Amino acid sequence: MTRIPEPEQTPQGPAYEGRLLDRVDEEVVDQGAPFDIRTLISRRGVLSLVGLGAGAAVLAACAPAASSSSGTSTSTATATPSPSATSTTTGTLPAGEIPDETAGPYPADGSNGVDVLEQSGIVRSDIRSSIDGGATAEGVPMTFSLTILDMANDDVPFENVAVYAWHCDAQGGYSMYSDGLEDVTYLRGVQVADSTGTVTFTSIFPACYTGRWPHIHFEVYPDVDQITDATNAIATSQVALPEDVCNTVYALSEYSGSSRNLSGVTLDSDNVFGEDGGALQMATVTGDATSGYAVSLVVRVDTTTTPSLSAAPSGGGQGGGPGR
């Protein structure tokens, strides 16, 4: 049984590991995403002081235990994250700022009523299961890494920005929205960028649903205290996945319907990537369908420009209405 951490009583009020609780009437595990992220950053400091082995043990002690369910994937291989982004190793940069895109109808960021970012446990790297350890998404293993660069400051790594990422499952459904998935929270998570500006998530390869090129959504927030207000995002965009990899994955029975859907759309006709064919959003992918894929993208964010969250024409998400 996982022990629920007890708050400390201080003259300023209840606290945990020296940080005052945001919600004094709630338990430590119910403090919400901002408190979780501050805890993560604090423990990242522990890693730098005591070394990876001991620090990892500290992080593992506070992580929610994974639980199995009837929906657990039969595939257990996990893709190895790709090396650091080319911008930090070779000096190569994308040609411009990441395009601002719609968050679509399924963001669960509070902008349309449903809000996963208020839930304690959303700060996690493995997003394959629901936050409560219930339903688990089945599909080809995938890790994806985003390296965020600060264009306004000579493209230095954007350390400590909070990145919220989400995508559909192997049948094109979105947790918290699609039929039968209203109480499921898988394939959504928040990570805080490290000293290289990188966040990495463990997930499954997403499906292709009618009218949209295969993609991953993400929002970048400037700091931990602004993650629960979608209007504070400094970038909202999408990652495009390469056609050859998609064709390989969609030949599998788990992705029934995706090959047909992919044949009906191109990067140029897609209502999000069509303006430039996804030139600044196309991911680099390594790996295979057996051991899993590692997906990576360098994301340049210009804080001197004003985000414009323009709507895109509706597509046709499976089981949840139009998708974007």
Secondary structure, DSSP 8 states (H G I E B T S, - for coil): -------EEETTEEEETTEE-SSTTS-GGGS-HHHHHHHHHHHHHHHHHH-HHHHHHHHHHHS------TT--S---------S-HHHHT----SS--------S---BSTTS-BGGGSTT-B-SB-SB-TTS--B--SSEEEEEEEEEEGGGTTEE-TT-EEEEE---TTS--TTTSTT-TT---SEEEEE--TTSEEEEEEE-----TTS--EEEEEEESSGGGTT-GGG-SEEEEEE--HHHHHHHHTSGGGTTHHHHHHT--TTTSTTTTTTTTTTTB-EEEEETTTEEEEEEEEEE-TTS------------TTTSS--
